[in-house]
Amino acid sequence: MIKQIKSSDIKEFITNNPKTVLLDVRTENEWNTVGKPDTKDLGIKSFFITISQDPSFLDNVKQNIDKEEQVLVMCAAGGRSIIAANLLSNEGYNTLNVSDGFSGNGQDPGWKNLGLPSIIDS
């Protein structure tokens, strides 16, 4: 069972788990139009590797993320990220699903709506 974490709890989680990275699995179009989480001020690395119709998703993750790190997996609202978190967990990664994602899930506001650092690449 994949653990869930809300965006509102991420700062505290990182404080207690400094070997954490954020993996955003949305599409490039979403990153460019809606925005990306900016984790520099939080002291962790971000990775942007889309899961949508990408057969090399797992290979890309394995090339970039160490299994010793906690991986916060994010998408727009928590649906795709739970799939990615399960795939990665099956490969031996310690994953948590960001349940409200970048944009919110209807119950919880999400990263962007909480005012957590984000950027839009144009």
DSSP file (Angstrom, degrees, kcal/mol; ACC not computed):
  #  RESIDUE AA STRUCTURE BP1 BP2  ACC     N-H-->O    O-->H-N    N-H-->O    O-->H-N    TCO  KAPPA ALPHA  PHI   PSI    X-CA   Y-CA   Z-CA
    1    1 A M              0   0    0      0, 0.0     2,-0.3     0, 0.0     0, 0.0   0.000 360.0 360.0 360.0 126.5    0.0    0.0    0.0
    2    2 A I        -     0   0    0      1,-0.1    94,-0.1    80,-0.1     2,-0.1  -0.604 360.0-122.3 -78.9 131.3    1.4    3.3   -1.1
    3    3 A K  E     -a   96   0A   0     92,-0.7    94,-2.8    -2,-0.3     2,-0.3  -0.445  24.3-138.5 -70.7 148.0    1.5    6.0    1.6
    4    4 A Q  E     -a   97   0A   0     92,-0.2     2,-0.3    -2,-0.1    94,-0.2  -0.830  19.0-176.1-108.2 146.4   -0.3    9.2    0.9
    5    5 A I  E     -a   98   0A   0     92,-2.7    94,-1.9    -2,-0.3    95,-0.5  -0.995  18.6-135.6-140.7 138.5    0.9   12.7    1.6
    6    6 A K    >   -     0   0    0     -2,-0.3     3,-1.9    92,-0.2     4,-0.4  -0.623  25.6-117.6 -88.4 152.4   -0.9   16.1    1.1
    7    7 A S  G >  S+     0   0    0      1,-0.3     3,-1.4    -2,-0.2     4,-0.5   0.846 114.3  63.9 -55.6 -34.6    0.9   19.0   -0.4
    8    8 A S  G 3  S+     0   0    0      1,-0.3    -1,-0.3     2,-0.1     4,-0.2   0.686 104.1  47.2 -65.6 -17.1    0.3   20.9    2.9
    9    9 A D  G <> S+     0   0    0     -3,-1.9     4,-2.1     1,-0.1    -1,-0.3   0.408  85.5  92.8-102.2   0.0    2.5   18.3    4.7
   10   10 A I  H <> S+     0   0    0     -3,-1.4     4,-2.8    -4,-0.4     5,-0.2   0.910  80.9  52.9 -66.3 -44.3    5.4   18.3    2.3
   11   11 A K  H  > S+     0   0    0     -4,-0.5     4,-2.0     1,-0.2    -1,-0.2   0.928 113.1  44.4 -58.4 -46.2    7.6   20.9    4.0
   12   12 A E  H  > S+     0   0    0     -4,-0.2     4,-1.7     1,-0.2    -1,-0.2   0.899 112.4  53.1 -64.8 -40.3    7.4   19.2    7.4
   13   13 A F  H  X S+     0   0    0     -4,-2.1     4,-1.3     1,-0.2    -2,-0.2   0.926 109.0  48.7 -60.1 -45.8    8.1   15.8    5.7
   14   14 A I  H  < S+     0   0    0     -4,-2.8     3,-0.2     1,-0.2    -1,-0.2   0.887 106.9  56.3 -63.7 -39.3   11.2   17.1    4.0
   15   15 A T  H  < S+     0   0    0     -4,-2.0    -1,-0.2     1,-0.2    -2,-0.2   0.897 115.5  37.8 -57.4 -40.6   12.5   18.6    7.2
   16   16 A N  H  < S+     0   0    0     -4,-1.7    -1,-0.2     1,-0.2    -2,-0.2   0.592 125.7  39.1 -87.4 -12.3   12.2   15.1    8.8
   17   17 A N     <  +     0   0    0     -4,-1.3    -1,-0.2    -3,-0.2    53,-0.1  -0.629  63.0 172.0-138.3  75.3   13.4   13.2    5.7
   18   18 A P  S    S+     0   0    0      0, 0.0     2,-1.4     0, 0.0    -1,-0.1   0.698  70.1  73.6 -65.1 -18.8   16.2   15.2    4.0
   19   19 A K  S    S+     0   0    0     49,-0.1    51,-3.4    25,-0.1     2,-0.4  -0.410  76.9 125.1 -90.6  60.3   16.9   12.4    1.5
   20   20 A T  E     -b   70   0A   0     -2,-1.4    25,-0.6    49,-0.2     2,-0.3  -0.909  38.3-173.5-120.7 144.8   13.7   13.2   -0.4
   21   21 A V  E     -bc  71  45A   0     49,-2.7    51,-2.9    -2,-0.4     2,-0.5  -0.937  20.4-130.3-129.7 158.3   13.2   14.0   -4.1
   22   22 A L  E     -bc  72  46A   0     23,-2.4    25,-2.6    -2,-0.3     2,-0.6  -0.939  16.5-165.5-109.8 129.8   10.0   15.1   -5.9
   23   23 A L  E     -bc  73  47A   0     49,-3.3    51,-3.1    -2,-0.5     2,-0.6  -0.960   2.1-163.9-116.4 114.3    9.0   13.3   -9.1
   24   24 A D  E     -bc  74  48A   0     23,-3.0    25,-1.5    -2,-0.6    51,-0.2  -0.882   6.6-176.8 -99.1 119.2    6.4   15.1  -11.2
   25   25 A V        +     0   0    0     49,-3.0    26,-1.9    -2,-0.6    27,-0.6   0.218  41.4 116.4-104.9  13.7    4.9   12.6  -13.7
   26   26 A R  S    S-     0   0    0     48,-0.3     2,-0.1    24,-0.2    26,-0.1  -0.049  72.6 -83.5 -70.4-178.4    2.6   15.0  -15.6
   27   27 A T     >  -     0   0    0     23,-0.1     4,-2.2     1,-0.1     5,-0.2  -0.453  31.6-112.9 -86.9 161.3    3.0   15.8  -19.3
   28   28 A E  H  > S+     0   0    0      1,-0.2     4,-2.3     2,-0.2     5,-0.2   0.872 118.5  56.9 -59.2 -38.2    5.4   18.4  -20.8
   29   29 A N  H  > S+     0   0    0      1,-0.2     4,-2.0     2,-0.2     5,-0.3   0.907 106.8  48.8 -60.7 -41.8    2.4   20.4  -21.9
   30   30 A E  H  >>S+     0   0    0      2,-0.2     4,-2.5     1,-0.2     5,-1.4   0.916 110.6  50.4 -64.2 -42.9    1.1   20.6  -18.3
   31   31 A W  H  <5S+     0   0    0     -4,-2.2    90,-0.6     1,-0.2     4,-0.3   0.908 114.9  44.2 -61.0 -40.7    4.5   21.6  -17.0
   32   32 A N  H  <5S+     0   0    0     -4,-2.3    -1,-0.2    -5,-0.2    -2,-0.2   0.779 125.7  28.9 -78.1 -27.2    4.7   24.4  -19.6
   33   33 A T  H  <5S+     0   0    0     -4,-2.0    -3,-0.2    -5,-0.2    -2,-0.2   0.826 131.2  29.4-103.1 -38.8    1.1   25.7  -19.2
   34   34 A V  T  <5S-     0   0    0     -4,-2.5    -3,-0.2    -5,-0.3     2,-0.2   0.797 110.6-116.0 -92.1 -33.0    0.1   25.0  -15.6
   35   35 A G      < -     0   0    0     -5,-1.4    85,-0.3    -4,-0.3    -1,-0.2  -0.519  17.1 -99.2 120.7 172.1    3.5   25.2  -14.0
   36   36 A K  E     -E  119   0B   0     83,-3.2    83,-2.4    -2,-0.2     2,-0.2  -0.944  35.2-103.3-127.8 147.6    6.1   23.1  -12.2
   37   37 A P  E     -E  118   0B   0      0, 0.0     2,-0.7     0, 0.0    81,-0.3  -0.534  30.0-147.9 -66.6 139.2    6.9   22.8   -8.5
   38   38 A D        +     0   0    0     79,-2.9     3,-0.3    -2,-0.2     4,-0.1  -0.925  22.6 172.5-112.0 105.7   10.1   24.7   -7.7
   39   39 A T    >>> +     0   0    0     -2,-0.7     5,-1.5     1,-0.2     3,-0.9   0.352  47.1 102.4-100.2   6.1   11.8   22.8   -4.9
   40   40 A K  G >45S+     0   0    0      1,-0.3     3,-1.3     2,-0.2    -1,-0.2   0.925  85.0  47.7 -55.9 -46.6   15.1   24.7   -4.7
   41   41 A D  G 345S+     0   0    0     -3,-0.3    -1,-0.3     1,-0.3    -2,-0.1   0.683 107.5  57.5 -70.1 -16.4   14.1   26.6   -1.6
   42   42 A L  G <45S-     0   0    0     -3,-0.9    -1,-0.3     2,-0.2    -2,-0.2   0.552 112.7-121.1 -87.8  -9.3   12.9   23.4    0.0
   43   43 A G  T <<5S+     0   0    0     -3,-1.3     2,-0.3    -4,-0.7    -3,-0.2   0.692  74.5 105.2  80.7  19.4   16.4   21.9   -0.4
   44   44 A I      < -     0   0    0     -5,-1.5    -1,-0.3   -25,-0.1     2,-0.2  -0.878  68.4-109.8-127.7 163.6   15.4   18.9   -2.5
   45   45 A K  E     -c   21   0A   0    -25,-0.6   -23,-2.4    -2,-0.3     2,-0.4  -0.603  24.3-148.3 -88.8 151.5   15.7   18.0   -6.2
   46   46 A S  E     -c   22   0A   0     -2,-0.2     2,-0.4   -25,-0.2   -23,-0.2  -0.928   7.4-164.1-116.5 144.9   12.8   17.7   -8.6
   47   47 A F  E     -c   23   0A   0    -25,-2.6   -23,-3.0    -2,-0.4     2,-0.6  -0.990   6.9-156.9-127.7 139.5   12.6   15.4  -11.6
   48   48 A F  E     +c   24   0A   0     -2,-0.4     2,-0.5   -25,-0.2   -23,-0.2  -0.888  29.3 152.0-120.6  97.4   10.1   15.8  -14.4
   49   49 A I        -     0   0    0    -25,-1.5     2,-0.1    -2,-0.6    -2,-0.1  -0.950  36.9-136.7-131.9 108.6    9.5   12.4  -16.1
   50   50 A T        -     0   0    0     -2,-0.5   -24,-0.2     1,-0.1   -23,-0.1  -0.361  13.8-167.9 -70.1 142.1    6.2   11.9  -17.7
   51   51 A I    >   +     0   0    0    -26,-1.9     3,-1.4    -2,-0.1     2,-0.4   0.657  53.1 113.3 -97.0 -21.0    4.4    8.6  -17.3
   52   52 A S  T 3  S-     0   0    0    -27,-0.6    -2,-0.1     1,-0.3    28,-0.0  -0.358 103.6 -30.7 -61.9 112.4    1.8    9.2  -20.0
   53   53 A Q  T 3  S+     0   0    0     -2,-0.4    -1,-0.3     1,-0.2    -2,-0.1   0.801  99.2 137.9  50.6  37.0    2.4    6.7  -22.8
   54   54 A D    X   -     0   0    0     -3,-1.4     3,-1.7     1,-0.1     4,-0.2  -0.890  35.3-172.2-115.7 102.2    6.1    6.6  -22.1
   55   55 A P  T 3  S+     0   0    0      0, 0.0     3,-0.3     0, 0.0     4,-0.2   0.700  86.8  57.1 -66.0 -17.0    7.5    3.1  -22.3
   56   56 A S  T 3> S+     0   0    0      1,-0.2     4,-2.8     2,-0.1     5,-0.2   0.246  72.3 111.1 -97.3  14.5   10.9    4.3  -21.0
   57   57 A F  H <> S+     0   0    0     -3,-1.7     4,-2.3     1,-0.2     5,-0.2   0.937  80.1  43.4 -52.8 -54.7    9.4    5.8  -17.8
   58   58 A L  H  > S+     0   0    0     -3,-0.3     4,-2.7     1,-0.2    -1,-0.2   0.900 113.7  51.3 -62.4 -40.9   11.0    3.3  -15.5
   59   59 A D  H  > S+     0   0    0     -4,-0.2     4,-1.8     1,-0.2    -1,-0.2   0.912 109.9  50.1 -61.9 -42.0   14.4    3.5  -17.3
   60   60 A N  H  X S+     0   0    0     -4,-2.8     4,-0.8     2,-0.2    -2,-0.2   0.899 111.8  47.7 -63.4 -40.7   14.4    7.3  -17.0
   61   61 A V  H >X S+     0   0    0     -4,-2.3     4,-3.1    -5,-0.2     3,-1.1   0.946 110.0  52.1 -64.0 -47.5   13.6    7.1  -13.3
   62   62 A K  H 3< S+     0   0    0     -4,-2.7    -1,-0.2     1,-0.3    -2,-0.2   0.826 108.2  52.4 -60.1 -32.3   16.3    4.5  -12.7
   63   63 A Q  H 3< S+     0   0    0     -4,-1.8    -1,-0.3    -5,-0.2    -2,-0.2   0.716 123.0  27.6 -73.8 -20.8   18.9    6.7  -14.5
   64   64 A N  H << S+     0   0    0     -3,-1.1     2,-0.5    -4,-0.8    -2,-0.2   0.703 110.4  60.1-116.1 -26.2   18.0    9.8  -12.3
   65   65 A I     <  -     0   0    0     -4,-3.1     2,-0.3    -5,-0.1    -1,-0.2  -0.931  67.4-137.0-121.1 130.4   16.8    8.7   -8.9
   66   66 A D    >   -     0   0    0     -2,-0.5     3,-1.7     1,-0.1    -3,-0.1  -0.580  16.2-132.3 -80.2 139.2   18.6    6.7   -6.3
   67   67 A K  T 3  S+     0   0    0      1,-0.3    27,-0.4    -2,-0.3    -1,-0.1   0.631 103.3  69.4 -67.3 -12.9   16.6    4.0   -4.5
   68   68 A E  T 3  S+     0   0    0     25,-0.1    -1,-0.3     2,-0.1     2,-0.2   0.617  87.1  85.7 -78.5 -12.0   17.9    5.3   -1.2
   69   69 A E  S <  S-     0   0    0     -3,-1.7    25,-0.7   -49,-0.0     2,-0.4  -0.610  83.9-117.4 -92.9 149.2   15.9    8.4   -1.5
   70   70 A Q  E     -bd  20  94A   0    -51,-3.4   -49,-2.7    -2,-0.2     2,-0.6  -0.692  33.2-148.8 -75.4 134.2   12.3    9.0   -0.5
   71   71 A V  E     -bd  21  95A   0     23,-2.8    25,-2.5    -2,-0.4     2,-0.7  -0.928  10.3-161.1-116.3 113.8   10.3    9.8   -3.7
   72   72 A L  E     -bd  22  96A   0    -51,-2.9   -49,-3.3    -2,-0.6     2,-0.5  -0.836  17.6-155.1 -87.5 117.9    7.3   12.1   -3.5
   73   73 A V  E     -bd  23  97A   0     23,-3.1    25,-3.0    -2,-0.7     2,-0.3  -0.847  16.4-179.9-103.5 127.8    5.4   11.3   -6.7
   74   74 A M  E     +b   24   0A   0    -51,-3.1   -49,-3.0    -2,-0.5   -48,-0.3  -0.943  15.9 157.9-130.1 145.0    3.1   14.1   -8.0
   75   75 A C        -     0   0    0     23,-0.4    27,-2.6    -2,-0.3    28,-0.2  -0.530  63.0 -68.8-134.4-150.6    0.7   14.6  -11.0
   76   76 A A  S    S-     0   0    0     25,-0.3    27,-2.4    -2,-0.2    28,-0.9   0.933 120.4  -7.5 -74.4 -45.8   -2.2   17.0  -11.4
   77   77 A A  S    S-     0   0    0     24,-0.2    24,-0.2    26,-0.2    -1,-0.1   0.336 105.6 -86.4-138.5   6.0   -4.6   15.6   -8.8
   78   78 A G  S  > S+     0   0    0     22,-0.1     4,-1.0    26,-0.0     5,-0.1   0.311  98.5 100.0 108.8  -9.1   -3.2   12.2   -7.6
   79   79 A G  H  > S+     0   0    0      2,-0.2     4,-1.1     1,-0.1     3,-0.1   0.961  88.8  34.1 -76.8 -53.9   -4.4    9.7  -10.1
   80   80 A R  H  > S+     0   0    0      1,-0.2     4,-2.5     2,-0.2     5,-0.2   0.856 114.9  59.8 -69.4 -34.4   -1.4    9.2  -12.4
   81   81 A S  H  > S+     0   0    0      1,-0.2     4,-3.0     2,-0.2    -1,-0.2   0.847 100.3  54.0 -67.2 -32.5    1.0    9.6   -9.5
   82   82 A I  H  X S+     0   0    0     -4,-1.0     4,-2.1     2,-0.2    -1,-0.2   0.882 109.4  49.3 -68.0 -35.4   -0.5    6.7   -7.6
   83   83 A I  H  X S+     0   0    0     -4,-1.1     4,-2.3     2,-0.2    -2,-0.2   0.943 114.3  44.8 -64.1 -47.4    0.1    4.5  -10.7
   84   84 A A  H  X S+     0   0    0     -4,-2.5     4,-2.7     1,-0.2     5,-0.2   0.905 111.3  53.4 -63.3 -41.7    3.7    5.7  -11.0
   85   85 A A  H  X S+     0   0    0     -4,-3.0     4,-2.5     1,-0.2    -1,-0.2   0.897 109.8  48.3 -61.5 -40.6    4.2    5.3   -7.2
   86   86 A N  H  X S+     0   0    0     -4,-2.1     4,-2.2     2,-0.2    -1,-0.2   0.918 110.9  50.3 -65.8 -43.5    3.0    1.7   -7.4
   87   87 A L  H  X S+     0   0    0     -4,-2.3     4,-0.7     1,-0.2    -2,-0.2   0.932 114.8  44.2 -58.1 -46.0    5.3    1.0  -10.4
   88   88 A L  H ><>S+     0   0    0     -4,-2.7     5,-2.4     1,-0.2     3,-0.7   0.880 109.7  54.9 -69.4 -38.0    8.3    2.4   -8.6
   89   89 A S  H ><5S+     0   0    0     -4,-2.5     3,-1.7     1,-0.3    -1,-0.2   0.904 104.3  55.1 -60.5 -40.7    7.5    0.7   -5.3
   90   90 A N  H 3<5S+     0   0    0     -4,-2.2    -1,-0.3     1,-0.3    -2,-0.2   0.731 105.8  53.7 -63.9 -21.5    7.5   -2.6   -7.2
   91   91 A E  T <<5S-     0   0    0     -3,-0.7    -1,-0.3    -4,-0.7    -2,-0.2   0.380 130.0 -94.9 -93.3   2.3   11.0   -1.7   -8.4
   92   92 A G  T < 5S+     0   0    0     -3,-1.7     2,-0.2     1,-0.3    -3,-0.2   0.563  78.0 139.5  98.7   9.7   12.2   -1.2   -4.8
   93   93 A Y      < -     0   0    0     -5,-2.4     2,-0.9    -6,-0.1    -1,-0.3  -0.603  55.4-126.5 -85.3 148.4   11.7    2.6   -4.5
   94   94 A N  E     + d   0  70A   0    -25,-0.7   -23,-2.8   -27,-0.4     2,-0.3  -0.831  45.3 179.0 -93.0 100.3   10.3    4.1   -1.3
   95   95 A T  E     - d   0  71A   0     -2,-0.9   -92,-0.7   -25,-0.2     2,-0.4  -0.758  25.8-169.7-113.4 150.7    7.4    6.2   -2.7
   96   96 A L  E     -ad   3  72A   0    -25,-2.5   -23,-3.1    -2,-0.3     2,-0.5  -0.995  23.5-131.4-130.5 138.7    4.7    8.4   -1.3
   97   97 A N  E     -ad   4  73A   0    -94,-2.8   -92,-2.7    -2,-0.4     2,-1.3  -0.793  11.8-135.8 -91.9 126.5    1.8    9.7   -3.5
   98   98 A V  E >   -a    5   0A   0    -25,-3.0     3,-1.3    -2,-0.5   -23,-0.4  -0.705  24.5-161.6 -78.5  99.3    1.1   13.4   -3.3
   99   99 A S  T 3  S+     0   0    0    -94,-1.9    -1,-0.2    -2,-1.3   -93,-0.2   0.715  82.5  39.2 -66.0 -25.9   -2.6   12.9   -3.0
  100  100 A D  T 3> S-     0   0    0    -95,-0.5     4,-1.7     1,-0.2    -1,-0.3   0.431  96.1-161.8-104.1   0.8   -3.8   16.4   -4.0
  101  101 A G  T <4  -     0   0    0     -3,-1.3    10,-2.4     1,-0.2   -25,-0.3   0.045  44.0 -48.6  57.8-160.6   -1.1   16.8   -6.7
  102  102 A F  T  4 S+     0   0    0    -27,-2.6    10,-2.6     8,-0.3    11,-0.5   0.850 137.6  30.9 -78.0 -36.8    0.0   20.1   -8.2
  103  103 A S  T  4 S-     0   0    0    -27,-2.4    -2,-0.2     1,-0.2   -26,-0.2   0.519 113.4-101.2-105.8  -7.4   -3.5   21.5   -9.0
  104  104 A G     <  -     0   0    0     -4,-1.7    -1,-0.2   -28,-0.9    -2,-0.1  -0.119  14.0-119.3 101.2 158.1   -5.7   20.0   -6.2
  105  105 A N        -     0   0    0      3,-2.0    -1,-0.1    -4,-0.1   -28,-0.1   0.225  55.6 -93.8-121.0  13.3   -8.1   17.1   -6.1
  106  106 A G  S    S+     0   0    0      2,-0.6    -6,-0.1    -6,-0.1   -29,-0.0   0.011 123.3  49.7  96.0 -28.9  -11.4   18.8   -5.1
  107  107 A Q  S    S+     0   0    0      1,-0.3    -1,-0.1    -7,-0.0    -7,-0.1   0.759 114.5  36.1-104.7 -42.5  -10.9   18.1   -1.4
  108  108 A D  S    S-     0   0    0     -9,-0.1    -3,-2.0     1,-0.1    -2,-0.6  -0.883  80.3-127.0-117.0 147.1   -7.4   19.4   -0.9
  109  109 A P     >  -     0   0    0      0, 0.0     4,-0.5     0, 0.0     3,-0.1   0.745  40.3-137.1 -71.5 -26.9   -5.9   22.4   -2.7
  110  110 A G  H  >  -     0   0    0      1,-0.1     4,-1.2     2,-0.1    -8,-0.3  -0.082  34.6 -63.1  88.1 165.1   -2.7   21.0   -4.2
  111  111 A W  H >4>S+     0   0    0    -10,-2.4     5,-1.8     1,-0.2     3,-0.6   0.913 130.2  44.6 -52.1 -56.4    0.8   22.4   -4.4
  112  112 A K  H >45S+     0   0    0    -10,-2.6     3,-1.4     1,-0.2    -1,-0.2   0.897 112.4  50.4 -63.2 -44.4    0.1   25.4   -6.6
  113  113 A N  H 3<5S+     0   0    0     -4,-0.5    -1,-0.2   -11,-0.5    -2,-0.2   0.673 104.2  59.4 -72.5 -16.6   -3.1   26.6   -4.7
  114  114 A L  T <<5S-     0   0    0     -4,-1.2    -1,-0.3    -3,-0.6    -2,-0.2   0.533 116.2-115.5 -82.6  -7.8   -1.2   26.4   -1.4
  115  115 A G  T < 5 +     0   0    0     -3,-1.4    -3,-0.2    -4,-0.4    -2,-0.1   0.672  58.8 159.2  80.4  17.1    1.2   28.9   -2.7
  116  116 A L      < -     0   0    0     -5,-1.8    -1,-0.2    -6,-0.2   -77,-0.1  -0.400  57.8 -74.1 -67.7 153.7    4.2   26.5   -2.6
  117  117 A P        +     0   0    0      0, 0.0   -79,-2.9     0, 0.0     2,-0.3  -0.219  67.0 161.0 -57.6 130.3    7.0   27.6   -5.0
  118  118 A S  E     -E   37   0B   0    -81,-0.3     2,-0.3    -3,-0.1   -83,-0.0  -0.978  21.5-158.9-147.2 159.7    6.3   27.0   -8.6
  119  119 A I  E     -E   36   0B   0    -83,-2.4   -83,-3.2    -2,-0.3     2,-0.5  -0.943  10.1-145.1-135.4 155.4    7.5   28.2  -12.0
  120  120 A I        -     0   0    0     -2,-0.3     2,-0.4   -85,-0.3   -88,-0.1  -0.989  13.8-151.3-122.6 122.0    6.1   28.3  -15.5
  121  121 A D              0   0    0    -90,-0.6   -86,-0.1    -2,-0.5    -2,-0.0  -0.768 360.0 360.0 -88.3 133.3    8.5   27.8  -18.4
  122  122 A S              0   0    0     -2,-0.4    -1,-0.1   -89,-0.0   -90,-0.1   0.405 360.0 360.0-112.9 360.0    7.4   29.5  -21.6
